[in-house]
Amino acid sequence: MLLSIAHTLAYDGAITADMMRGTPAPLMKFAEISIPTLVLAGGESAEWMQKAAKAISEIIPASRFEILPHQTHMVNSAVLAPVLRAFFLN
């Protein structure tokens, strides 16, 4: 699986370059999002990932934050599907 996405690694650096330099994350840009937004984090993901997702959700006016128990950054689709379904039907 990782081999199939290897060609995208160059984009990771381009997208995250400013934050990887140690400058503060430009979180306020997320305040412009005006539609309902579901922000998810895996309960087994790295703590910094969970904190980042929570911080983003606190800035987006119409967001809902949810931790998916027993999931990492690679979420099982059987766990994700009902969460997405509930969000979109609400």
Secondary structure, DSSP 8 states (H G I E B T S, - for coil): -HHHHGGGHHHHHHHHHHHHTT----GGGGGG--S-EEEEEETTS-HHHHHHHHHHHHHSTTEEEEEETT--SS--HHHHHHHHHHHHH-
